[in-house]
Amino acid sequence: MSISKITVLCLLLVINLFSKAANVDTWVQKTDFPGPARINAVSFSVRGQAFIGTGEDSQGNLLNDFWKYDPDLNA
């Protein structure tokens, strides 16, 4: 399932990932985000994969990492 076929829910300081198919009224938990919890992050999708990175941790430290999520691999 590609990113274009699901809705990805990302909440501030939450490291769980959920998806919801457009025609189903149920959220499904996916693999946990492996990076530290963060706020003010940047996220986008390219060719069916989601990317999230940068931002701040809960102590206000700036983060300079980027993570990729592939929904076909759930990783």
Backbone as CSV, one residue per row, in Angstrom:
resi,resn,N_x,N_y,N_z,CA_x,CA_y,CA_z,C_x,C_y,C_z
1,MET,0.856,-1.175,0.000,0.000,0.000,0.000,0.898,1.234,0.000
2,SER,0.695,2.112,-0.916,1.530,3.306,-1.004,0.982,4.414,-0.120
3,ILE,1.826,5.397,0.158,1.430,6.550,0.967,0.232,7.245,0.342
4,SER,0.149,7.255,-0.988,-0.968,7.934,-1.644,-2.302,7.244,-1.386
5,LYS,-2.283,5.980,-0.964,-3.516,5.241,-0.723,-3.916,5.191,0.741
6,ILE,-3.113,5.745,1.620,-3.441,5.759,3.034,-3.262,7.158,3.591
7,THR,-3.850,7.389,4.727,-3.639,8.634,5.443,-2.712,8.322,6.605
8,VAL,-1.665,9.100,6.766,-0.720,8.880,7.857,-0.973,9.935,8.915
9,LEU,-1.138,9.505,10.155,-1.412,10.399,11.262,-0.150,10.547,12.091
10,CYS,0.377,11.750,12.187,1.548,12.038,13.007,1.169,13.106,14.016
11,LEU,1.359,12.826,15.277,1.045,13.772,16.334,2.328,14.273,16.976
12,LEU,2.296,15.487,17.503,3.471,16.050,18.151,3.872,15.199,19.344
13,LEU,5.154,14.929,19.455,5.740,14.148,20.539,5.171,12.743,20.657
14,VAL,4.602,12.234,19.597,4.111,10.856,19.574,4.940,10.098,18.556
15,ILE,5.361,8.896,18.905,6.225,8.143,17.995,5.539,6.902,17.435
16,ASN,4.217,6.870,17.495,3.470,5.769,16.897,2.958,6.195,15.533
17,LEU,2.858,5.254,14.634,2.398,5.533,13.285,1.149,4.703,13.024
18,PHE,0.112,5.352,12.510,-1.144,4.687,12.200,-1.503,4.966,10.747
19,SER,-2.242,4.069,10.149,-2.751,4.317,8.802,-4.244,4.035,8.784
20,LYS,-4.924,4.661,7.825,-6.358,4.462,7.664,-6.655,4.460,6.179
21,ALA,-7.182,3.367,5.697,-7.589,3.314,4.293,-8.789,4.226,4.102
22,ALA,-8.893,4.823,2.962,-9.946,5.805,2.702,-11.351,5.223,2.842
23,ASN,-11.545,3.959,2.509,-12.879,3.369,2.532,-13.170,2.539,3.782
24,VAL,-12.299,2.594,4.782,-12.470,1.812,6.011,-12.469,2.769,7.192
25,ASP,-13.334,2.521,8.166,-13.448,3.409,9.318,-12.640,2.900,10.507
26,THR,-11.453,2.370,10.256,-10.614,1.821,11.309,-9.173,2.261,11.097
27,TRP,-8.518,2.676,12.176,-7.092,3.012,12.140,-6.299,1.753,12.488
28,VAL,-5.187,1.521,11.814,-4.334,0.368,12.052,-2.958,0.861,12.479
29,GLN,-2.456,0.352,13.628,-1.132,0.770,14.073,-0.068,0.107,13.216
30,LYS,0.891,0.899,12.797,2.035,0.430,12.032,3.246,0.386,12.954
31,THR,4.402,0.100,12.388,5.622,0.045,13.183,5.887,1.387,13.857
32,ASP,6.476,1.368,15.041,6.792,2.602,15.758,7.887,3.377,15.034
33,PHE,7.807,4.678,15.117,8.847,5.554,14.581,10.136,5.285,15.351
34,PRO,11.248,4.953,14.675,12.479,4.569,15.389,13.271,5.737,15.969
35,GLY,13.000,6.953,15.532,13.742,8.106,16.023,13.156,8.646,17.313
36,PRO,13.807,9.659,17.864,13.283,10.271,19.079,12.008,11.068,18.799
37,ALA,11.135,11.158,19.790,9.937,11.992,19.666,10.371,13.424,19.396
38,ARG,9.537,14.166,18.664,9.951,15.512,18.250,8.758,16.407,17.997
39,ILE,9.023,17.701,17.996,8.051,18.703,17.573,8.699,19.522,16.468
40,ASN,7.900,20.280,15.743,8.398,21.161,14.675,9.210,20.416,13.619
41,ALA,8.825,19.181,13.336,9.522,18.381,12.331,9.045,18.741,10.929
42,VAL,9.795,18.307,9.938,9.442,18.446,8.537,9.062,17.056,8.032
43,SER,7.978,16.968,7.283,7.601,15.676,6.704,7.070,15.879,5.297
44,PHE,7.265,14.869,4.466,6.798,14.897,3.086,6.809,13.474,2.548
45,SER,6.198,13.269,1.392,6.242,11.953,0.756,6.761,12.091,-0.669
46,VAL,7.494,11.061,-1.109,8.050,10.995,-2.451,7.931,9.553,-2.931
47,ARG,7.302,9.362,-4.068,7.185,8.034,-4.680,6.666,6.980,-3.705
48,GLY,5.641,7.343,-2.952,4.990,6.387,-2.071,5.674,6.134,-0.745
49,GLN,6.736,6.856,-0.444,7.422,6.701,0.832,7.339,8.009,1.600
50,ALA,7.246,7.902,2.929,7.140,9.085,3.784,8.492,9.381,4.421
51,PHE,8.785,10.667,4.583,10.033,11.102,5.200,9.702,12.072,6.327
52,ILE,10.407,11.954,7.443,10.252,12.901,8.553,11.634,13.169,9.129
53,GLY,11.860,14.411,9.506,13.171,14.733,10.053,13.221,16.109,10.665
54,THR,14.362,16.413,11.185,14.694,17.647,11.897,13.705,17.888,13.032
55,GLY,13.566,19.094,13.481,12.684,19.428,14.589,13.446,19.556,15.900
56,GLU,12.705,19.439,17.000,13.275,19.561,18.345,12.798,18.402,19.205
57,ASP,13.656,17.961,20.134,13.205,16.957,21.090,12.476,17.645,22.236
58,SER,12.045,16.887,23.227,11.232,17.451,24.313,11.994,18.421,25.205
59,GLN,13.342,18.436,25.123,14.136,19.392,25.893,14.518,20.622,25.072
60,GLY,14.036,20.692,23.831,14.337,21.838,22.979,15.617,21.710,22.188
61,ASN,16.270,20.541,22.231,17.484,20.318,21.443,17.112,20.136,19.974
62,LEU,17.852,20.808,19.093,17.591,20.686,17.653,18.039,19.321,17.148
63,LEU,17.231,18.718,16.299,17.542,17.420,15.710,17.903,17.624,14.249
64,ASN,18.887,16.885,13.755,19.312,17.046,12.360,19.295,15.712,11.615
65,ASP,18.346,14.856,11.962,18.240,13.553,11.324,17.036,13.495,10.390
66,PHE,17.005,12.480,9.525,15.869,12.230,8.648,15.597,10.738,8.610
67,TRP,14.322,10.374,8.575,13.901,8.981,8.588,12.959,8.741,7.415
68,LYS,13.012,7.516,6.867,12.146,7.136,5.752,11.226,6.006,6.209
69,TYR,9.950,6.090,5.818,9.001,5.011,6.073,8.483,4.473,4.749
70,ASP,8.591,3.149,4.560,8.101,2.486,3.364,6.867,1.664,3.774
71,PRO,5.665,2.051,3.341,4.469,1.337,3.767,4.394,-0.095,3.251
72,ASP,5.055,-0.399,2.138,5.047,-1.767,1.630,5.836,-2.700,2.542
73,LEU,6.891,-2.180,3.165,7.707,-2.966,4.090,7.299,-2.755,5.547
74,ASN,6.439,-1.747,5.804,6.099,-1.334,7.165,7.364,-1.088,7.966
75,ALA,8.295,-0.415,7.349,9.594,-0.140,7.999,10.138,1.198,7.522
